[in-house]
Amino acid sequence: MAGSLAASAFFPCPGASPAAAAKTSKNMAGELPETLSVRGIVAKPGAPSGNMQVKAQAQALPKVNGTKVNLKNASADKEEVIPYSAPKTFYNQLPDWSMLLAAVTTIFLAAEKQWTLLDWKPKKPDMLVDTFGFGRIIQDGLVFRQNFLIRSYEIGADRTASIETLMNHLQETALNHVKTAGLLGDGFGATPEMSKRNLIWVVSKIQLLVEQYPSWGDMVQVDTWVAAAGKNGMRRDWHVRDYNSGRTILRATSVWVMMNKNTRRLSKMPDEVRAEIGPYFNGRTAISEDQSEKLAKPGSASDGDAAKQFMRKGLTPRWGDLDVNQHVNNVKYIGWILESAPISILEKHELASMTLDYRKECGRDSILQSLTTVAGECVDGADSTIQCDHLLQLESGADIVKAHTEWRPKRVHGGEGNMGFFPAESA
């Protein structure tokens, strides 16, 4: 029965009145039926909306050859009303919008409730912000602070962060300091006035003192600031602490000068650049004692000390060792310097201090050699402090970096908490 009613909506049954056929023809022409409201819901018979539709239909009678045709039965005063069953179209299959809105609202409320139940917030929100952000400026705009989490790939065989990892943290905070202060131009750490003049920063000297080495999973907090160094240089200092205990991990200071990016020659600091960075100068110093006088060139030792000299040749920079200024990153030099250090020192001692004096930049086509002279009484001894002088130079003879290092007996790091990941051989 339902199927016949649906079919009669498009194909009038035999014997149907002309009025019913006329209504059907209107439906086929795309007009709304009498009992169908604008929302696609069948209206009740006798509803006011139905009377309005009949009047609307009476005002728009069909024409044949320009003459209006009245399809009403002459013997009847009213049109014959035939019950109508709406066809299954897209419009009348849509749900009530109020019901749909209520369903969507219920789903969102349930999802929000589940999300609220998740305890995803850290105990220290500022830790998360500093770890994954660019840090923040503190102390009246004169100090920049950023936190770093020591990851598993940043530790070495002794389960502590390598000196290269800590040096990378220093470099990252220096660049983020310039960026956060709004002084970052087009160059690598260069200010806008420096970029206009094709000037870049190059490090001249770095001195650092290591109190302790962080382990995997530790959070370190790095503070950095800048100050004037003579007429044409800038000093940048760092103070690295353990985030939880506040103990000092590392203190470092450095001197930077300007180089012309095109001529590769040192340049004086323009007054415009000094005006940019001058308001950020801070008189604090991370390291007060200067160790420049301790730098000695390896190879100048007497013949009796010849057995304490070590060399590593054939060092070449890779493409990944270059920075955006197309010269070798200063952190890479540290790894090359330690290439010639005796393995006995690396196994039983840890680096306590280092001073580097940069003499010449290194390009990607350079071939270098690393020299180390051990100044201690016994190379293999693990109970005393050992001092070393280092030289990184081109095989042609030009000096790249001179360095002096001090080594102390290696301390126990990691504790029993990490033994589950590194079982003893006898286990």
PyMOL commands that set and color helices and strands:
alter all, ss='L'
color gray80, all
select helices_A, chain A and resi 2-8+18-28+48-58+97-117+125-132+152-154+163-180+192-196+271-280+292-294+303-308+319-321+330-339+343-348+416-418
alter helices_A, ss='H'
color red, helices_A
select strands_A, chain A and resi 63-64+67-68+136-138+143-149+199-210+219-229+233-242+248-260+266-267+309-315+349-358+368-374+386-394+399-409
alter strands_A, ss='S'
color yellow, strands_A
deselect
rebuild
show_as cartoon
